[in-house]
Amino acid sequence: MQLTADIQNYHFNHILLNAAGVMCQTSTELDAVLASEYTGAVVTKSATPLVRPGNPAPRYYELNNGLGTINSMGLPNEGFDYYMNYVSAKETYKPIFFSIAGLSKQENITMLHQLQDADFDGLIELNLSCPNVPGKPQTGYDFEATEQILTEAFAFFKKPLGVKLPPYFDIVHFDDIAAILNKFPLAFVNTINSIGNGLVIDQTTDTVVIKPKAGFGGIGGTLVKATALANVRALRDRLNTNIKIIGTGGVTTGRDVYDHILCGADLVEVGSQLAIEGITVFERLEKELTEILTKKGYHSLDDVRGQLKIIS
Ligand SMILES: O=C(O)c1[nH]c(=O)[nH]c(=O)c1I
C-alpha cells in the first residue's frame, strides 16, 4: 500500500506525525516520535526565543468520556536554541518540522532570520494560532496581521515555510484567509489548531477542570473532528495546489485519517489521541487506515486524496 506524501523536495514514507505540542517538548519525546516505524516526520513544540514554564497547572485535562481534551499549556517550551541544537545534531532521514510561536511579530521575524541563517535542513511551521497565552490574540484571526507577517517573512525567508491555522467557522473567512495565503509561496498549511477557549466542567465539584484563564482552554480530540474536516476541505478547495495541506484535529481512528485525506490532506497529525494513547497510536492508525484502503480496493492514497463526493 502506498502511504507516502511529498512537500516540495521532502519525502514522507508515512503520512502520520504528532501535532505540535504533543510528545515533542524534549529531545526524549522528539526521539520517540522519530523512532516510531509508523511516523513520517516529527514536529517540535512551538518555540519562543526564551525558555517558558507555561501556565500554572492543572492546565491539561482528558474528558472522561474519551471524546476530547482541553488545554491551556501557555506555550511551555525549552526555548528556541534548544530546538535548534536538537535539529542541528539529529541524524534522521525523516523530515523535521520546526514550529515557532513568538509572542510578537518581531519575535517571529527574529526566529525566522535565525532559521534562515542556520544550516537547518527541514520545514518551518509558523504557529499563528496559540489560544492560550493570556492577553495574546490568535494572529490567525487577524487577517491584516497574518498578511503583514507573511509579507515580512517572505521578503527574506527562502526555506520551506508553512503556517498553523486556527479553525474558521464562516465561509467568508475561508475565502478571506485563502486569498491571503495564496499570495505567498507557502510550502504547506496545517489546519486546525485546537478550538480556542472552550470550557469543561467537573460534574462532581461544579468546577472548571483547568486553572489558567478561569478554565478556558483549547479543545481537541473527537469533539473537533467535524470542524477539522471542514477546514481541511475548505482550504484544499481554495488554496493553490502547490500549497500542501496537513490535516490535524479529531483523529482517533484510521477512518478519521481516511476522512482527512478524502478532504485533501497530504499529511495527517495526531494530537489529543497521541497524548491519551501514547506512541503506539501511530501503528494502530496506520493498520486501520490500510484495512479501509484494502477493503475499498485502493492501492495508494493518491486514489483517495481530495476525492470526497458531494450530493449533486
Ligand atoms: O497552550 C499551548 O501551548 C498551546 N495549546 C494549543 O492547543 N495550541 C497551541 O498552538 C499552543 I502554543
The ligand as an SDF file (V2000), in Angstrom:
LIG
                    3D

 12 12  0  0  0  0  0  0  0  0999 V2000
   -1.0490   26.3040   25.2450 O   0  0  0  0  0  0  0  0  0  0  0  0
   -0.2470   25.9460   24.3420 C   0  0  0  0  0  0  0  0  0  0  0  0
    0.9980   25.8530   24.4990 O   0  0  0  0  0  0  0  0  0  0  0  0
   -0.8550   25.6480   23.0260 C   0  0  0  0  0  0  0  0  0  0  0  0
   -2.0120   24.9090   23.0560 N   0  0  0  0  0  0  0  0  0  0  0  0
   -2.7340   24.6380   21.9110 C   0  0  0  0  0  0  0  0  0  0  0  0
   -3.7830   23.9680   21.9490 O   0  0  0  0  0  0  0  0  0  0  0  0
   -2.2840   25.1120   20.7160 N   0  0  0  0  0  0  0  0  0  0  0  0
   -1.1330   25.8450   20.6250 C   0  0  0  0  0  0  0  0  0  0  0  0
   -0.7620   26.2700   19.4990 O   0  0  0  0  0  0  0  0  0  0  0  0
   -0.4000   26.1230   21.8210 C   0  0  0  0  0  0  0  0  0  0  0  0
    1.3670   27.2110   21.6710 I   0  0  0  0  0  0  0  0  0  0  0  0
  1  2  2  0
  2  3  1  0
  2  4  1  0
  4  5  1  0
  4 11  2  0
  5  6  1  0
  6  7  2  0
  6  8  1  0
  8  9  1  0
  9 10  2  0
  9 11  1  0
 11 12  1  0
M  END
$$$$
